């Protein structure tokens, strides 16, 4: 285990993955509130969320 924690490549990838997962989790957790509260379209949440997911998948 000690060798893994000394590996700079492992630590770099783990840090980047953690940051990306944190950003994605924040997006998922707040998207319904943003669409419903800010844009006033809570009934369209599923469609907007799905479209954004499709756009993100296509761009990656």
N, CA, C and O atoms as a GROMACS GRO file, in nm:
protein
  240
    1UNK      N    1   0.083  -0.119   0.000
    1UNK     CA    2   0.000   0.000   0.000
    1UNK      C    3   0.087   0.125   0.000
    1UNK      O    4   0.052   0.224  -0.064
    2UNK      N    5   0.197   0.122   0.070
    2UNK     CA    6   0.285   0.237   0.077
    2UNK      C    7   0.340   0.278  -0.059
    2UNK      O    8   0.359   0.396  -0.086
    3UNK      N    9   0.366   0.178  -0.145
    3UNK     CA   10   0.418   0.208  -0.277
    3UNK      C   11   0.315   0.281  -0.363
    3UNK      O   12   0.351   0.367  -0.443
    4UNK      N   13   0.190   0.248  -0.346
    4UNK     CA   14   0.084   0.312  -0.424
    4UNK      C   15   0.074   0.459  -0.386
    4UNK      O   16   0.060   0.544  -0.475
    5UNK      N   17   0.079   0.490  -0.260
    5UNK     CA   18   0.064   0.627  -0.215
    5UNK      C   19   0.186   0.713  -0.247
    5UNK      O   20   0.178   0.836  -0.238
    6UNK      N   21   0.296   0.653  -0.283
    6UNK     CA   22   0.415   0.728  -0.323
    6UNK      C   23   0.422   0.748  -0.474
    6UNK      O   24   0.509   0.820  -0.523
    7UNK      N   25   0.332   0.684  -0.547
    7UNK     CA   26   0.332   0.692  -0.693
    7UNK      C   27   0.262   0.822  -0.736
    7UNK      O   28   0.142   0.839  -0.717
    8UNK      N   29   0.340   0.914  -0.795
    8UNK     CA   30   0.287   1.045  -0.833
    8UNK      C   31   0.178   1.034  -0.940
    8UNK      O   32   0.080   1.109  -0.936
    9UNK      N   33   0.193   0.944  -1.033
    9UNK     CA   34   0.092   0.926  -1.138
    9UNK      C   35  -0.041   0.882  -1.078
    9UNK      O   36  -0.146   0.935  -1.114
   10UNK      N   37  -0.037   0.787  -0.988
   10UNK     CA   38  -0.159   0.741  -0.920
   10UNK      C   39  -0.225   0.856  -0.845
   10UNK      O   40  -0.347   0.874  -0.855
   11UNK      N   41  -0.148   0.933  -0.772
   11UNK     CA   42  -0.204   1.044  -0.695
   11UNK      C   43  -0.263   1.151  -0.786
   11UNK      O   44  -0.368   1.207  -0.755
   12UNK      N   45  -0.197   1.178  -0.896
   12UNK     CA   46  -0.247   1.278  -0.991
   12UNK      C   47  -0.381   1.234  -1.050
   12UNK      O   48  -0.476   1.312  -1.049
   13UNK      N   49  -0.390   1.111  -1.099
   13UNK     CA   50  -0.514   1.062  -1.157
   13UNK      C   51  -0.625   1.054  -1.053
   13UNK      O   52  -0.741   1.084  -1.083
   14UNK      N   53  -0.592   1.014  -0.931
   14UNK     CA   54  -0.692   1.007  -0.825
   14UNK      C   55  -0.745   1.145  -0.791
   14UNK      O   56  -0.866   1.162  -0.772
   15UNK      N   57  -0.658   1.243  -0.783
   15UNK     CA   58  -0.701   1.380  -0.754
   15UNK      C   59  -0.789   1.435  -0.864
   15UNK      O   60  -0.894   1.495  -0.836
   16UNK      N   61  -0.750   1.417  -0.989
   16UNK     CA   62  -0.828   1.467  -1.102
   16UNK      C   63  -0.965   1.399  -1.107
   16UNK      O   64  -1.066   1.465  -1.128
   17UNK      N   65  -0.968   1.268  -1.088
   17UNK     CA   66  -1.094   1.195  -1.089
   17UNK      C   67  -1.186   1.241  -0.976
   17UNK      O   68  -1.306   1.255  -0.996
   18UNK      N   69  -1.130   1.265  -0.860
   18UNK     CA   70  -1.209   1.313  -0.747
   18UNK      C   71  -1.268   1.450  -0.776
   18UNK      O   72  -1.385   1.474  -0.746
   19UNK      N   73  -1.190   1.540  -0.834
   19UNK     CA   74  -1.240   1.673  -0.868
   19UNK      C   75  -1.350   1.667  -0.973
   19UNK      O   76  -1.450   1.738  -0.962
   20UNK      N   77  -1.332   1.583  -1.075
   20UNK     CA   78  -1.436   1.568  -1.177
   20UNK      C   79  -1.564   1.509  -1.120
   20UNK      O   80  -1.674   1.554  -1.154
   21UNK      N   81  -1.552   1.410  -1.034
   21UNK     CA   82  -1.670   1.350  -0.972
   21UNK      C   83  -1.741   1.451  -0.882
   21UNK      O   84  -1.864   1.454  -0.876
   22UNK      N   85  -1.664   1.534  -0.811
   22UNK     CA   86  -1.723   1.638  -0.726
   22UNK      C   87  -1.802   1.738  -0.810
   22UNK      O   88  -1.913   1.775  -0.774
   23UNK      N   89  -1.745   1.781  -0.922
   23UNK     CA   90  -1.814   1.876  -1.010
   23UNK      C   91  -1.941   1.813  -1.068
   23UNK      O   92  -2.046   1.878  -1.072
   24UNK      N   93  -1.932   1.690  -1.111
   24UNK     CA   94  -2.049   1.621  -1.167
   24UNK      C   95  -2.158   1.603  -1.062
   24UNK      O   96  -2.276   1.624  -1.090
   25UNK      N   97  -2.120   1.564  -0.942
   25UNK     CA   98  -2.218   1.545  -0.834
   25UNK      C   99  -2.286   1.676  -0.798
   25UNK      O  100  -2.406   1.678  -0.772
   26UNK      N  101  -2.211   1.784  -0.796
   26UNK     CA  102  -2.269   1.915  -0.768
   26UNK      C  103  -2.368   1.955  -0.876
   26UNK      O  104  -2.474   2.010  -0.846
   27UNK      N  105  -2.334   1.928  -1.001
   27UNK     CA  106  -2.424   1.958  -1.112
   27UNK      C  107  -2.555   1.879  -1.099
   27UNK      O  108  -2.663   1.935  -1.113
   28UNK      N  109  -2.543   1.751  -1.073
   28UNK     CA  110  -2.662   1.666  -1.062
   28UNK      C  111  -2.748   1.710  -0.943
   28UNK      O  112  -2.871   1.714  -0.954
   29UNK      N  113  -2.686   1.742  -0.832
   29UNK     CA  114  -2.760   1.779  -0.712
   29UNK      C  115  -2.831   1.913  -0.725
   29UNK      O  116  -2.938   1.932  -0.666
   30UNK      N  117  -2.775   2.006  -0.800
   30UNK     CA  118  -2.834   2.140  -0.806
   30UNK      C  119  -2.914   2.167  -0.933
   30UNK      O  120  -2.982   2.269  -0.941
   31UNK      N  121  -2.908   2.080  -1.031
   31UNK     CA  122  -2.972   2.109  -1.159
   31UNK      C  123  -3.124   2.123  -1.148
   31UNK      O  124  -3.181   2.210  -1.215
   32UNK      N  125  -3.189   2.042  -1.067
   32UNK     CA  126  -3.334   2.053  -1.055
   32UNK      C  127  -3.374   2.186  -0.991
   32UNK      O  128  -3.473   2.246  -1.031
   33UNK      N  129  -3.298   2.230  -0.894
   33UNK     CA  130  -3.326   2.358  -0.830
   33UNK      C  131  -3.302   2.475  -0.926
   33UNK      O  132  -3.377   2.573  -0.926
   34UNK      N  133  -3.200   2.465  -1.007
   34UNK     CA  134  -3.170   2.571  -1.103
   34UNK      C  135  -3.279   2.580  -1.209
   34UNK      O  136  -3.329   2.689  -1.238
   35UNK      N  137  -3.316   2.467  -1.266
   35UNK     CA  138  -3.417   2.467  -1.372
   35UNK      C  139  -3.553   2.509  -1.317
   35UNK      O  140  -3.625   2.584  -1.382
   36UNK      N  141  -3.589   2.460  -1.199
   36UNK     CA  142  -3.719   2.495  -1.142
   36UNK      C  143  -3.724   2.636  -1.087
   36UNK      O  144  -3.821   2.707  -1.111
   37UNK      N  145  -3.621   2.676  -1.013
   37UNK     CA  146  -3.623   2.807  -0.948
   37UNK      C  147  -3.580   2.921  -1.037
   37UNK      O  148  -3.648   3.024  -1.044
   38UNK      N  149  -3.469   2.906  -1.104
   38UNK     CA  150  -3.414   3.014  -1.183
   38UNK      C  151  -3.489   3.034  -1.315
   38UNK      O  152  -3.520   3.147  -1.353
   39UNK      N  153  -3.517   2.925  -1.384
   39UNK     CA  154  -3.582   2.934  -1.513
   39UNK      C  155  -3.733   2.917  -1.505
   39UNK      O  156  -3.804   2.944  -1.602
   40UNK      N  157  -3.784   2.872  -1.391
   40UNK     CA  158  -3.929   2.858  -1.374
   40UNK      C  159  -3.992   2.750  -1.459
   40UNK      O  160  -4.108   2.764  -1.499
   41UNK      N  161  -3.920   2.645  -1.488
   41UNK     CA  162  -3.970   2.536  -1.573
   41UNK      C  163  -3.956   2.400  -1.505
   41UNK      O  164  -3.893   2.311  -1.562
   42UNK      N  165  -4.010   2.381  -1.385
   42UNK     CA  166  -3.991   2.253  -1.317
   42UNK      C  167  -4.052   2.134  -1.392
   42UNK      O  168  -4.004   2.022  -1.377
   43UNK      N  169  -4.157   2.158  -1.471
   43UNK     CA  170  -4.219   2.047  -1.543
   43UNK      C  171  -4.131   1.997  -1.659
   43UNK      O  172  -4.149   1.885  -1.706
   44UNK      N  173  -4.037   2.078  -1.704
   44UNK     CA  174  -3.950   2.039  -1.814
   44UNK      C  175  -3.816   1.985  -1.767
   44UNK      O  176  -3.726   1.962  -1.848
   45UNK      N  177  -3.801   1.965  -1.636
   45UNK     CA  178  -3.672   1.924  -1.582
   45UNK      C  179  -3.618   1.797  -1.648
   45UNK      O  180  -3.502   1.793  -1.687
   46UNK      N  181  -3.701   1.695  -1.660
   46UNK     CA  182  -3.654   1.567  -1.716
   46UNK      C  183  -3.603   1.585  -1.859
   46UNK      O  184  -3.500   1.527  -1.895
   47UNK      N  185  -3.671   1.663  -1.939
   47UNK     CA  186  -3.630   1.686  -2.077
   47UNK      C  187  -3.501   1.767  -2.084
   47UNK      O  188  -3.410   1.733  -2.160
   48UNK      N  189  -3.494   1.872  -2.006
   48UNK     CA  190  -3.374   1.957  -2.007
   48UNK      C  191  -3.253   1.879  -1.955
   48UNK      O  192  -3.144   1.887  -2.011
   49UNK      N  193  -3.273   1.804  -1.846
   49UNK     CA  194  -3.165   1.725  -1.789
   49UNK      C  195  -3.117   1.619  -1.889
   49UNK      O  196  -2.997   1.598  -1.906
   50UNK      N  197  -3.211   1.553  -1.954
   50UNK     CA  198  -3.177   1.452  -2.054
   50UNK      C  199  -3.103   1.512  -2.173
   50UNK      O  200  -3.006   1.454  -2.222
   51UNK      N  201  -3.150   1.628  -2.219
   51UNK     CA  202  -3.084   1.695  -2.332
   51UNK      C  203  -2.942   1.737  -2.295
   51UNK      O  204  -2.850   1.723  -2.376
   52UNK      N  205  -2.924   1.788  -2.175
   52UNK     CA  206  -2.790   1.827  -2.131
   52UNK      C  207  -2.698   1.704  -2.122
   52UNK      O  208  -2.581   1.711  -2.159
   53UNK      N  209  -2.752   1.594  -2.072
   53UNK     CA  210  -2.674   1.470  -2.064
   53UNK      C  211  -2.634   1.421  -2.202
   53UNK      O  212  -2.521   1.377  -2.223
   54UNK      N  213  -2.726   1.429  -2.297
   54UNK     CA  214  -2.696   1.387  -2.433
   54UNK      C  215  -2.590   1.478  -2.495
   54UNK      O  216  -2.499   1.430  -2.563
   55UNK      N  217  -2.602   1.607  -2.472
   55UNK     CA  218  -2.503   1.702  -2.523
   55UNK      C  219  -2.366   1.675  -2.463
   55UNK      O  220  -2.265   1.679  -2.534
   56UNK      N  221  -2.361   1.648  -2.334
   56UNK     CA  222  -2.234   1.618  -2.268
   56UNK      C  223  -2.173   1.488  -2.322
   56UNK      O  224  -2.052   1.480  -2.342
   57UNK      N  225  -2.258   1.387  -2.345
   57UNK     CA  226  -2.208   1.260  -2.397
   57UNK      C  227  -2.154   1.276  -2.538
   57UNK      O  228  -2.051   1.218  -2.573
   58UNK      N  229  -2.222   1.354  -2.620
   58UNK     CA  230  -2.176   1.376  -2.757
   58UNK      C  231  -2.045   1.456  -2.761
   58UNK      O  232  -1.959   1.432  -2.846
   59UNK      N  233  -2.032   1.549  -2.670
   59UNK     CA  234  -1.911   1.632  -2.671
   59UNK      C  235  -1.789   1.559  -2.616
   59UNK      O  236  -1.675   1.600  -2.643
   60UNK      N  237  -1.810   1.453  -2.540
   60UNK     CA  238  -1.695   1.378  -2.490
   60UNK      C  239  -1.658   1.272  -2.591
   60UNK      O  240  -1.564   1.196  -2.569
   0.00000   0.00000   0.00000
